Amino acid sequence: MGLVGNSPMSLLLILAIVLLVFGPGKLKHLGRDLGEALKQFRGAIKEEPKEEHEDK
């Protein structure tokens, strides 16, 4: 099947490569930053634009 598929073996290989490139300490910070960014993104999506509703 190749590396393009979603097999668990290919995901483990990608995780191992990322771990080797960034190291465990940097990976921890990257995960935390990514989680915070997703949290802020979800919060921004849930907010309704107030300016558009006031004009109408």
Order of alpha helices (4+ residues) and beta strands (2+ residues): alpha-alpha
